[in-house]
Amino acid sequence: MTRLSEFAPAKINLSLHVGPPKENGRHNLISLVAFADHETADHLTAEPASQFSLAVDGRYANACGPAKSNLVLKAARAMNDALDGNAPPLAFRLQKNLPCAAGIGGGSADAGAALRLIVRAHGGDNVQSLAETIAPLIGGDVLACFRSIPGLMSGEGENFEPLLSVPTIPAVLVNPGVACPTGPIFKAYDAVAPSAIPEHPPLPDNRTSLRAFLSWLRDNTANSLESSAMSEHPDITETLGLLQAMPGARLTRMSGSGATCFALFDGMDAAQSAAAALTSQRPDWWISATMLGAGR
């Protein structure tokens, strides 16, 4: 086997409708997700080895914790168990370009990429479906990140429906450098959570123009966690305000449980201009112009 490589693109929750807490403390959700391009992604490689291992480098290597508890190795161990110890042992190397605890599924994207690498390295029948079964057990976003195409998540993330009607969308992603762990945000949300999950209307068909799709998204969907995250982290409010002021921004919203926020545009030129302007204002923030929805 030669050296294998997979990108792990940022996951963006274009919408995120969250229900009340369940008896197990978790939440059902409905979320329309799309993925960034390869310029806005972690990068995972794998080579044959005597046992699973992981080395991490890149801008956010130190922020993602010890390698032994990384979701890449958790995914590898889970697949190995499911394959009765017959998963090919791999030495993984992760280039960590995405911020951590940022609402863009960075760790889940890495786990999804690890599963794809093991599927490719192992070959054989039914390994893909086995990975899809295991993915939700690793984390709520991992199945969507394993597929890494636009789609609708539901349940606790164990259900994923690919959607062809999501257009490619120019976007700017901004993280103000604030770690935003999921637990405290959901705790704040639980204090004001509705009695039922907010309705999520059917998507427009794939003949809808980009501008009409963005209008539909703005008028019919939301991120249920946005207000709670803003109350915990004022930097999110500032980030959204800066994005809203960008020329050509059609919709601004927070992704996941924060702190990454995004603005959607009609064209890539406007997105790149906004990213350049924001970078000049906040040079220490993570800012990326990207195209959402192209898929792997």
N, C-alpha and C positions, 0 to 999 in steps of 0.2 A: 504494500500500500504506500502510495506517495503521500506527501504532506497535503492535508485537506484544509480548506478555509471556508468560513462563513461570516457574513456580516450579521450584526445584531442591531437592527435599526430601532430608533426611539419609537415608542408606542404613544400615540396621542389619542386621548379620549375627546372626540369631537362633541359627544354628549355623554353624560353620566347621570342616570337617574337611579337613586339609591333608596331602598326600602328601610323600614324600621329594623332595629336589631332583633335577631331571632333568639331562640332559647340557647343556641350554641354560641351566642355573642357575635356571630357574623351577620352579613347582610346580603340579601338578594339585590341584584342590580340589573339594569339594562343599559348597555353602553355601545355607542357607535364608535369604533376605533379605526384609525388609519395609521400607516407607518411611514416614517421619514425615508429619505433616500440614503444611499451608502455614504454620503458625505456627513451624515448626522447619525452615526452608528458606532457601536463598539465593533471590534474585529477579533474573531476567535479562530485560531488555527489548532490543528491536531496532528501529531505524528505517532507512529507505532512506538510502544514502550512496554516495559515489563509490568507496570501497574499504572493506574490513573494518577495523574498529578496535574497541578496547575501553577503556572507562573503568571503574574500580573504586572503590567507596566502601563504607562500612559498617564495623562494629566490627572486622572482621578483614582489612580491605583491605591494610594494610601487611604482614601476615603471609603473604599468598599470592604474594609475589614480583612481578617485573616483568610488566606486562601482555603484553609481546611473547612471553613464554614460557608464558602461561596456556593451559590446555587448551581454553578457549572458542575462542581463535584457532586452535589446532591443529586442532580439530574443523571450524572454518569452512574452513580451507585444505584439509583432506582432502576435504571435500564439494565444494569448488570444483574440485579436481583430478579427482574422480570424475565431475563433471558437465561435464568438458572446458572449464572456465572459465566456465560459465554459471550458477553459483550467484549469486543476487542479492546484491550487496555490502550489508553491514549495519553500522551503528554500534551496537555492543553497549554496554550499561551494566549492570554487575553490582553488586548490593547484597550484599556478602559478610557474611552473618550467622552462618555456621557456622565453627567453628574449623578450622584447617588442620592437616594431618598428624595427624588425629584418629581415623582408623579408621571414619569415617562417609561416606566417598566424596564429600567436599565438592567437590573438583576434578572428579571424574568426574560428579557430579550437574550441575555447571555445564556440562560438555561435552555431557551428554545433553540438557540444556535448549537449548543452542545448536543441536544437530542438529534438535531438534523445531521450533525457530524457522525454520531454513532449509527444512525440509520444508514448513512452512506458507507461507513466503514464496514458495517456488518453485512449489509446486503440481505438477500433472502426474502422469503414471503412474510407478509403480515408484520414486519418490523415497524413500518410507518403507523399502522393502526395501533400497535402496542405503545408506541411513543405518544400517540394522541390520548390513549387511556391513562397513561402515567402523568402526562403534563399537568392536569388540574390538581393532582396530589402534591405537586411540588410548590405551586403557588397559584393564586387566582388569575393572574394574567398570563400564565405560561402557555396555555393552549393557544390563545390568540397569538402570542409571540412565536410559538412554534410554526403556526401557519403564516404569520407575518404578511397578511393581505387584509384589505379592508373587510370589515364584517361587524356583526352584531353579537356582543357578548350578553349572556343572561345567566340566571341562577347565581351561583357564587363565582362564576367564571368557567364552570365546567361545560357550558354550552357555547358553541361558536358557529354562527351561520355566515359563510362568505357572502359578500354582496358585490354584484357587478355594477350596481347603479351609483356607486360613490365615485365622483370624478376625481381626477388628479387636482390638487389644490396647492397653489403657492402659499407658503406660510413662513412666519418668523417665530422661532421658539426662543424664549428668554427665561433664564433662571438667575435670580438675584444672589445666588450663593448662600441660600438659606436651606439647611437640611430640614426636611419636613416629614418626619416619620408618620406612618399611617395611623398608628394607634391613637395619639392625642387628637387628631382631626376627627376620627370617627367618634371618639368620646364626646367631643364638643357637639358633633352632629346629633348624637343620640339624645341629647338634652332637648333638641327642637325637632326631632324626626317626625315625619307624618305617620299616620296609622297604616298607610299602604304606599307601595312604590308609585311614584308619579308616572302617569301614562306616557308612553313613548309612541308617537304616531308612526304609521308605515312610511317608509322612505319614498320620495318621488321616483319616477321611473328614470331609466338611463338616458332618456331623450331630453331631460331637463338641463338647461344651460347652467354653467358654473355660477353665474350671479344669482339665478333663481334658486339653485341648491343652497347657496350661502344664506339667502333670505329665509328659506324654509328652516334651515338649521337654527338661525337666530330667533325666529318667531315661535318655534315649536318645541325646542329642546333647551336644556340647561345643564349645569354641573351642580348637583345637589350639595356637594361638599364645599362649594366656593365660599359661601358666606362664613361658614365655620372656620375654614382655613384663613380667611382674611382677618377674622377676629383673633386668631392665634398668632398670625404673622403679618404685621402691617406692611412689610416689604412686598407682599403680594398685591396689596391695594395700589402701592406705588407703581409696581410693574404693569398692572393692567391699565393704569392711567397713562403711562408712557406709551403703551401700545395703542391705546385708543386715539392718541394724538397723532399717530403716524398717518401721513397722506395715503389714501387708498385702502386703509384697513376697513374691511367689511364686517368682521366679527372678531371680538376679543373674548378670551375665556381662559380659565385655568384647566390644566390637564390633571386627571386623577385626583389625588389628595394634595397636590401642590408639591413644591412651590413653582414649578415651571408653568408659565403662561404662554399663550400663543395668539397671534393675529393672523387672519386669513385674508388673502388678497385675490384680485382678479388676474394679476399677472406677476411673473417672476421678477420683472424689472422693478416693480413697486416693492416687492418683498425684499429684494437685495438692497435697494436704496434705504428702506426702513432699517434693515439690519446694520448697515454702515452708519446711519445716523445714531442708532442706539449704542453701537459700540464706541462711538466718539464720546457719548454722554456717560456711559458706564463701562469703561474699559476692563474692569475687573469682573464683570458678569459673564456668564456663559450665554452666548447669543449665536443663533444659527438660522440662516435662510435655507429653506429646504422645500422639496416638492413632496407633499403627502399623497399617499394612495397609489403610488406606482407599483407597489408590491415587490417581492423578491425577483 
